[in-house]
Amino acid sequence: MSLPSRHHRALSLQTLPQIDGGKIAIAFNAALRRAIDDIHDRPADASARKVKLAVVMKPMLDQTTGVLDGVEVSAEIDDTVPKRRTAAYPMIEAGDGLAFRPDVPGDPRAKLLFDSQAEHPEQTTPDTGDEA
């Protein structure tokens, strides 16, 4: 391919960092970093992390002749990490909403050792770590 001048560069994977001040490479590297960080954060999640670079090209037509006058090129960078999910937390219906037991995460119907606490939980004093 012959270039129009010595100042032009042929579009290729190697020349992408020279477009728009390197913004394509910066965006790609940021997406790559997010995927790598997610692998370090959640190594037990065996799901794939993906980073995609798409080069999008659209023809540019001369407005008067309708002849191809150039190509508009942009880049799309997309990264995908697995959804973050928590464990399922059992709850019970309570009036118009739901209720759970933070002190007994697996059993919202668990009974407290002392019935008075079960009947009046707002009267219990929170543990602040200070001794009386």
C-alpha positions as CSV (number, residue, x, y, z in Angstrom):
1,M,0.0,0.0,0.0
2,S,1.4,3.4,-0.9
3,L,0.8,6.2,1.5
4,P,-0.2,9.7,0.4
5,S,2.9,11.2,2.2
6,R,5.6,10.3,4.6
7,H,3.5,11.9,7.4
8,H,0.7,9.3,7.0
9,R,0.7,6.0,8.8
10,A,-1.1,2.8,7.6
11,L,-3.8,1.7,10.0
12,S,-2.7,-1.4,11.8
13,L,-2.7,-2.9,15.3
14,Q,0.8,-1.4,15.8
15,T,-0.3,2.1,14.8
16,L,-3.5,2.2,16.9
17,P,-1.6,3.9,19.8
18,Q,-0.8,6.8,17.5
19,I,-4.4,7.7,16.9
20,D,-6.0,10.5,19.0
21,G,-3.1,10.9,21.3
22,G,-3.1,7.2,22.3
23,K,-6.6,7.2,23.7
24,I,-7.4,3.8,22.2
25,A,-4.4,2.2,23.8
26,I,-5.2,3.9,27.1
27,A,-8.8,2.7,27.1
28,F,-7.8,-0.8,26.1
29,N,-5.1,-1.0,28.9
30,A,-7.7,0.3,31.4
31,A,-10.1,-2.4,30.4
32,L,-7.4,-5.0,30.6
33,R,-6.4,-3.8,34.1
34,R,-10.1,-4.1,35.2
35,A,-10.2,-7.7,34.0
36,I,-6.9,-8.6,35.7
37,D,-7.9,-6.9,38.9
38,D,-11.1,-8.8,38.9
39,I,-9.2,-12.1,38.6
40,H,-7.1,-11.1,41.6
41,D,-10.2,-10.1,43.6
42,R,-12.1,-13.2,42.8
43,P,-9.8,-16.0,41.8
44,A,-12.3,-18.7,42.8
45,D,-14.7,-17.5,40.1
46,A,-13.7,-19.5,37.1
47,S,-15.8,-17.5,34.7
48,A,-14.0,-15.9,31.8
49,R,-13.1,-12.2,31.8
50,K,-13.1,-10.6,28.4
51,V,-11.6,-7.5,26.8
52,K,-12.7,-6.7,23.3
53,L,-11.3,-4.2,20.9
54,A,-13.5,-3.5,17.8
55,V,-12.4,-1.2,15.0
56,V,-15.5,0.4,13.5
57,M,-15.3,1.7,9.9
58,K,-17.9,3.7,8.1
59,P,-17.7,5.0,4.5
60,M,-17.6,8.7,4.0
61,L,-19.1,9.8,0.7
62,D,-18.5,13.1,-1.1
63,Q,-21.6,15.1,-0.6
64,T,-21.8,16.3,-4.2
65,T,-20.7,13.2,-6.2
66,G,-21.7,10.3,-3.8
67,V,-18.3,8.8,-4.4
68,L,-16.2,7.3,-1.6
69,D,-14.2,10.1,-0.1
70,G,-12.7,8.4,2.9
71,V,-13.4,6.1,5.9
72,E,-14.4,7.2,9.4
73,V,-12.7,5.0,11.9
74,S,-13.4,4.7,15.6
75,A,-12.7,2.1,18.2
76,E,-14.9,0.4,20.8
77,I,-13.4,-1.2,23.8
78,D,-15.5,-3.5,25.9
79,D,-14.6,-5.4,29.0
80,T,-16.7,-8.0,30.7
81,V,-16.3,-9.5,34.1
82,P,-18.6,-12.0,35.8
83,K,-21.5,-10.5,37.8
84,R,-20.9,-10.0,41.4
85,R,-23.3,-12.1,43.4
86,T,-23.8,-12.5,47.1
87,A,-25.0,-15.6,48.8
88,A,-28.7,-16.1,49.0
89,Y,-30.0,-14.7,52.2
90,P,-33.2,-16.2,53.6
91,M,-35.9,-13.7,54.8
92,I,-39.4,-13.8,56.0
93,E,-42.4,-11.7,55.2
94,A,-42.9,-8.9,57.7
95,G,-45.9,-6.7,57.1
96,D,-45.4,-5.1,53.7
97,G,-41.7,-6.0,53.5
98,L,-39.1,-8.6,54.3
99,A,-37.1,-9.2,57.5
100,F,-33.9,-11.0,58.3
101,R,-31.7,-11.9,61.2
102,P,-28.2,-10.4,60.9
103,D,-27.1,-12.4,64.0
104,V,-28.3,-15.7,62.5
105,P,-27.9,-15.2,58.7
106,G,-29.2,-18.6,57.7
107,D,-32.4,-18.7,59.7
108,P,-34.7,-15.7,59.9
109,R,-37.0,-17.7,62.2
110,A,-34.4,-18.5,64.8
111,K,-35.4,-17.9,68.4
112,L,-33.1,-16.0,70.8
113,L,-31.9,-17.7,74.0
114,F,-33.9,-15.3,76.1
115,D,-37.5,-14.7,75.1
116,S,-37.4,-11.1,76.5
117,Q,-34.9,-10.2,73.8
118,A,-37.1,-11.8,71.2
119,E,-40.1,-9.8,72.3
120,H,-38.3,-6.5,72.7
121,P,-35.1,-6.5,70.5
122,E,-35.0,-2.7,70.6
123,Q,-34.3,-2.9,74.3
124,T,-31.0,-4.8,73.9
125,T,-27.9,-2.7,74.2
126,P,-25.4,-2.8,71.3
127,D,-22.0,-4.1,72.0
128,T,-19.7,-1.1,71.7
129,G,-16.6,-2.8,73.0
130,D,-16.6,-0.6,76.1
131,E,-16.7,-2.4,79.5
132,A,-19.0,-1.0,82.2
